[in-house]
């Protein structure tokens, strides 16, 4: 319980300090850079996810085609 209280207090203090730092020109620039890098990272993750999803969908389609072909041959 004490650990959770310390964690909550630390987060609250960190939030207040970050808010005060963001009011300065240097702090605003710092947080703008952090925000930009975080957005770039997020965009890269989304792009990678979508590319992998497309690869997997293609693999499933290829597998389904092979299964359908084998099923058709088995009927012949």
C-alpha positions in Angstrom: 0.0 0.0 0.0 2.8 2.4 0.9 4.5 1.6 -2.5 1.3 2.4 -4.4 0.9 5.7 -2.5 4.5 6.7 -3.3 4.0 5.8 -6.9 0.9 8.0 -7.1 2.6 10.8 -5.3 5.6 10.5 -7.7 3.4 10.6 -10.8 1.5 13.6 -9.5 4.7 15.5 -8.6 6.2 14.6 -12.0 3.1 15.9 -13.8 3.2 19.2 -11.9 7.0 19.6 -12.6 6.5 18.8 -16.3 3.6 21.3 -16.5 5.7 24.0 -15.0 8.7 23.2 -17.2 6.5 23.3 -20.3 5.7 26.9 -19.6 9.2 28.0 -20.3 10.4 28.4 -23.9 13.1 25.7 -23.5 10.6 23.4 -21.9 8.1 23.9 -24.6 10.7 23.2 -27.3 11.8 20.1 -25.4 8.3 18.7 -25.1 7.5 19.6 -28.7 10.6 17.5 -29.8 9.6 14.6 -27.5 6.0 14.8 -29.0 7.4 14.8 -32.5 9.6 11.8 -31.9 6.8 9.9 -30.2 4.5 10.6 -33.2 7.2 9.4 -35.6 7.7 6.3 -33.6 3.9 5.7 -33.4 3.6 6.2 -37.2 6.5 3.7 -37.8 4.8 1.1 -35.6 1.5 1.6 -37.5 3.3 1.4 -40.8 5.1 -1.8 -39.8 1.9 -3.3 -38.4 0.0 -2.6 -41.6 2.8 -4.0 -43.8 3.0 -7.2 -41.8 -0.8 -7.5 -41.8 -0.7 -7.3 -45.6 2.0 -9.9 -45.8 0.0 -12.3 -43.6 -3.2 -11.7 -45.6 -1.3 -12.5 -48.8 0.1 -15.7 -47.2 -3.4 -16.8 -46.1 -4.8 -16.1 -49.6 -1.9 -18.1 -51.2 -2.5 -21.0 -48.8 -6.3 -20.9 -49.5 -5.5 -21.0 -53.2 -3.3 -24.0 -52.7 -5.9 -25.8 -50.6 -8.6 -25.1 -53.2 -6.3 -26.4 -55.9 -5.5 -29.6 -54.0 -9.2 -30.1 -53.2 -10.1 -29.7 -56.9 -7.4 -32.2 -57.9 -8.6 -34.7 -55.3 -12.1 -34.5 -56.8 -10.8 -35.2 -60.3 
